[in-house]
């Protein structure tokens, strides 16, 4: 596992996978299934793994946090980058900081607060966490009310941030005054598109972002890797084709909940049995499972030529 400082090149070398976390029926961590999922993604060219919302780190208890971190160090290959998440509550941040400090992760992503916060308070809390952790964090920006571009730039200038996951949803990703302001204040190479494949082309081409995070990379890693390469090479036709193939399953994630759909979609793909999700979420019901299962089958069928073609889907360097 990579333990050195995260560099801008790390953000463009691989799609940044945001996988779910496999559990057994008793809700304990299923190391074998998590290992199988990571191995499948590595075979498709993925070398960066960010465990956050899709892994439901929002609901992880302190009782299992250390064992999950130790699992990450075992599942992730030598030289690959594993990033766990922390927070979002301030008390949780401070409880998790000493556990993380004992381990070699070069960074951790601070999950964004959705209530009982002010921008000044968030900046104070992040700085206190970094002081205790001793390493910079990944800043996850999901709303305009969380931190202003000037606040984000101040954290970057202080050395508090390793990179930024940008995930403010827009009807038209190209029409984004907040992101336009942000890339004037922060080097775009420090920012990744944080909402999957669909907005990535605009974010990378129009705003100069380094790369993108993806959940569906767990189901079709070689295709997602090929999309990254196509965007970097300016192959718009191939990029559009892959985006079209991913859209049906992405739409179902938006409709039914991105975390639970991805969790069950990985199981349906046959890669690994992800088991139950943690309460307060729930797995899909039978009708939802049928719809997602059909979408997974269609996606894998459409992408079979990419997944099997070394010329199109060779692993990232």
ABEGO torsion letter per residue (X at the ends): XBABBBBAAAAAABBBBBBBBBBBAAGBBBAAAAAAAAAAAAAAGBABBBBBAAAGAAABBAAAAAAAAAAAAAABBBGBBBBBBBOABAAAAAAAAAAAAABABABBBBBBBABGBBAAAAAAAAAAAAAAAGBBBBBBBABAAABBAAAAAAAAAAGABABBBBABBBABAABBAAAAAAAAABBAAABBBAAEAAAAAAAAAAAGBABBBBAAAAABAAAAAAAAAAAAAGBAAAAAAAAAAAAAAAAAAAAAEAAAAAAAAAAAAGABBAEBBBOABBBBBAAAAAAAAAAAAAAAAAAAAAAABAAAABBBX
